[in-house]
Structure formats: structure tokens, C-alpha cells
Amino acid sequence: MSRSHFPVRTRIAGLLAAVLAAVALTTVPAAPARAAACTGTSGVTVVVDYAALGGGVQVACAPGDPATGIAALQGAGFTVTGTQRWGLAFVCRINGKPTAATEPCVNTPPVTAYWSYWHATSGGAWSYSSSGAGSYNPAPGTVEGWSFGAGAPPSIAAP
């Protein structure tokens, strides 16, 4: 390589690094697709209760007709992490909670600290899911609930 090409490549590399740094600074975590309950049968409402982790409750809408509970959770804008051993068959983190320092997500989470999965009709009572979120097909107009802890339903009524 001749010395005359080095400054151009260095400048290009520097420019690329600056662009990547700017993108990293402006990237924000995934926000819910619609930060409110769905209306009518226009989608599936998703409720995520972080209360046991020191947070609040988020409600969002997964537009359309998501094929699974996982698709509804992701369609509402939540990031989902499964376990290393079982993948998304066991939801270990939603939007990075609990942290990796608290739960490494290798195997299934303990029964005292896991994301429990719930269903409801709008305004109805929560019902613990007997199916995994990867195989359950929520109907448009229904509500999916996620609550962290020892299996208690979300702390708010199904919107």
C-alpha cells in the first residue's frame, strides 16, 4: 500500500467511526408500537407489569392479528429474551428486565421470579395461561398480560 492512500483510508475510517457513534447516541430502546390499549378488535392489547422489579406497568397495542403471544409482545414493541437452553419457550427478560446480573437466563427462571403469562377480555378478569406464549394464538380484541414475580396476575385490570 502506498503512503498516499493511507490518509484517505484513515479519513474514511474516522468518518465511519463518527457516523456509527452518532447513530449509537441517537438509537433509543424499542418503544411500544402504540403506547395504549387497542381499540375494539384492531389488535391485541399487551400489559407488562414491572412492579416486582421496582417499575410500573406498561400497556401497548400489537396491531393486527399476531399469531402467538410472543408475536403480540414483540408487536407491541417490547424486546423479549428467552433462556439460552430453551429459547423463547421461557420468557426470561422483557425490555431487559430483570437484568443479566439478577438472572443470567441460562435455564428456566425460578418459580419465585419469572414472567407469568395471562389472558383476559377487555375489562375482564385475568386468567393464567395454560399454554406457552409461543404456541398460544391471542384473538384480536383480547388482552395479554405479563407479570414478574411468583405468578401473580398484572396489578391493573385488563384494559
Legacy VTK file of the C-alpha trace (Angstrom):
# vtk DataFile Version 3.0
C-alpha trace
ASCII
DATASET POLYDATA
POINTS 159 float
0.000 0.000 0.000
1.409 3.378 -0.906
1.592 6.160 1.637
-0.681 8.382 -0.472
-3.663 6.049 0.109
-3.212 5.895 3.879
-4.565 9.367 4.713
-7.700 8.795 2.591
-8.386 5.440 4.240
-7.722 6.943 7.652
-10.173 9.758 6.967
-12.807 7.325 5.693
-12.346 5.120 8.762
-12.584 8.172 11.013
-15.729 9.374 9.251
-17.298 5.921 9.512
-16.481 5.777 13.235
-18.053 9.209 13.744
-21.222 8.182 11.888
-21.511 4.962 13.899
-21.010 6.879 17.152
-23.718 9.361 16.178
-26.123 6.535 15.339
-25.366 4.822 18.655
-26.107 8.022 20.549
-29.441 8.539 18.801
-30.660 4.954 18.964
-33.382 4.502 21.555
-34.763 1.301 23.032
-37.780 -0.212 21.317
-40.902 1.676 22.257
-44.315 0.103 22.178
-45.939 0.238 18.739
-48.884 2.070 20.290
-48.435 3.063 23.914
-52.076 2.494 24.785
-54.647 -0.269 24.704
-56.004 -1.329 21.330
-59.493 -0.174 20.405
-62.182 -2.686 19.533
-60.769 -5.655 17.674
-57.989 -3.707 15.956
-55.209 -5.690 17.634
-54.116 -7.362 20.857
-53.530 -5.236 23.961
-50.398 -6.169 25.906
-49.904 -5.338 29.601
-46.432 -5.725 31.139
-46.212 -5.333 34.918
-42.723 -4.465 36.213
-43.923 -3.701 39.784
-41.932 -6.543 41.403
-38.825 -5.148 39.692
-39.361 -1.647 41.040
-41.096 -0.356 37.931
-44.595 0.386 36.814
-46.987 -1.091 34.287
-46.813 -0.543 30.536
-49.770 -1.009 28.205
-49.330 -1.182 24.441
-51.120 -2.391 21.343
-49.903 -5.087 18.968
-51.671 -4.145 15.735
-53.392 -6.725 13.572
-53.685 -10.393 14.439
-50.422 -11.643 15.996
-50.014 -15.402 15.565
-48.620 -16.049 19.061
-48.315 -14.431 22.479
-44.624 -13.824 21.758
-45.551 -12.115 18.468
-48.079 -9.936 20.349
-45.457 -8.970 22.937
-42.929 -8.106 20.237
-45.559 -6.462 18.020
-46.431 -4.139 20.895
-42.798 -3.001 20.869
-41.353 -4.989 23.760
-37.987 -6.712 23.440
-38.010 -10.325 24.589
-35.137 -12.533 25.741
-35.558 -16.254 26.206
-33.257 -18.643 28.010
-30.066 -19.994 26.493
-31.300 -23.556 26.915
-34.923 -23.196 25.784
-35.004 -20.021 23.691
-38.313 -18.154 23.756
-40.121 -21.180 25.199
-39.374 -19.423 28.525
-39.502 -15.632 28.541
-36.639 -14.558 30.773
-36.494 -10.796 30.137
-38.871 -8.180 28.828
-37.192 -4.903 27.859
-34.025 -6.058 29.617
-35.715 -6.789 32.943
-34.669 -8.477 35.141
-31.049 -7.564 34.445
-28.412 -10.101 33.481
-26.806 -9.574 36.898
-30.042 -10.725 38.551
-30.992 -13.519 36.133
-28.447 -14.982 33.674
-31.193 -16.605 31.530
-29.401 -19.915 31.117
-32.178 -22.294 32.216
-35.784 -21.735 33.212
-36.207 -18.921 35.747
-37.127 -19.888 39.333
-40.818 -20.148 40.321
-40.383 -17.171 42.639
-39.054 -14.833 39.959
-40.386 -15.374 36.448
-42.610 -13.684 33.864
-46.061 -15.221 34.285
-48.356 -15.125 31.272
-52.040 -14.154 31.466
-55.096 -13.638 29.221
-58.228 -11.550 29.599
-61.005 -9.956 27.666
-61.146 -6.177 27.758
-62.369 -5.279 31.262
-62.433 -8.958 32.259
-60.601 -10.971 34.885
-57.079 -12.237 34.324
-56.720 -15.965 33.607
-53.346 -17.721 33.986
-52.264 -19.157 30.643
-52.228 -22.926 30.361
-50.286 -22.603 27.095
-46.875 -21.197 26.385
-46.699 -17.802 24.715
-45.010 -19.353 21.681
-47.991 -21.618 20.988
-50.956 -19.538 22.170
-52.834 -17.597 19.464
-54.448 -14.481 21.001
-57.589 -13.228 19.278
-57.789 -9.601 18.164
-59.616 -7.570 20.798
-58.215 -9.591 23.713
-55.606 -8.672 26.316
-52.304 -10.423 27.036
-50.697 -9.888 30.436
-47.170 -10.369 31.722
-46.257 -10.004 35.379
-42.889 -10.588 37.018
-42.716 -12.392 40.336
-44.115 -15.607 41.755
-47.109 -15.965 39.446
-49.461 -13.136 40.452
-51.550 -11.511 37.697
-50.804 -7.999 36.454
-51.617 -5.388 39.096
-54.052 -3.469 36.889
-57.395 -4.517 35.461
-57.347 -5.683 31.852
-57.889 -2.505 29.786
LINES 1 160
159 0 1 2 3 4 5 6 7 8 9 10 11 12 13 14 15 16 17 18 19 20 21 22 23 24 25 26 27 28 29 30 31 32 33 34 35 36 37 38 39 40 41 42 43 44 45 46 47 48 49 50 51 52 53 54 55 56 57 58 59 60 61 62 63 64 65 66 67 68 69 70 71 72 73 74 75 76 77 78 79 80 81 82 83 84 85 86 87 88 89 90 91 92 93 94 95 96 97 98 99 100 101 102 103 104 105 106 107 108 109 110 111 112 113 114 115 116 117 118 119 120 121 122 123 124 125 126 127 128 129 130 131 132 133 134 135 136 137 138 139 140 141 142 143 144 145 146 147 148 149 150 151 152 153 154 155 156 157 158
